[in-house]
Amino acid sequence: MEFENDKMVKKAIRGNKKAFEQLIKQHYERIYRTAYLYVHNEEDALDVVQETTYQAYNYSLVKASRLLYDLAYQDHYPMCWSYSQKKK
């Protein structure tokens, strides 16, 4: 599974839209749950997921070594926190 995921990440980095979409589908629930834990609101959580996806896609067009892992599981937390602070 890890090997297949790495291959998918490499394809997404090279601009393969289907690979990127597959990665988003694969990690969507976890990204959404994390966002919801921070913002405590379904609509805001969906906004955070959309922004994370948008940034991940733009990031992949530039260059990334661990596209979704980095954005979804490391950069995503500060983004959620920042978003929740804006709403206060």
C-alpha positions, 0 to 999 in steps of 0.5 A: 500500500505504501509503495502504491501511495508513493507511486501515486504521489509521484504521478500527482507531482508530475501533474497527473490529475487522476492521481491527484484526485485519487489521493484526495479521495483516499485521504478525504475523510481524515482531512475532513475529520481533522478540520472539523475537530479544529473548527467545530462546524461542518461548513467551515470544515468543508472550507478548510478541506477545499483550501487544503485541496487547492493548496495541495494541487498548487503545491504539486504543480510547483514541487513536493516530496510528500505532497498529501502527507505533508499538507494533510497531516502536518501543514493541515493542522496549523491551517485548521488552527489559523482558520478557527482563530479567524472565525472568533 
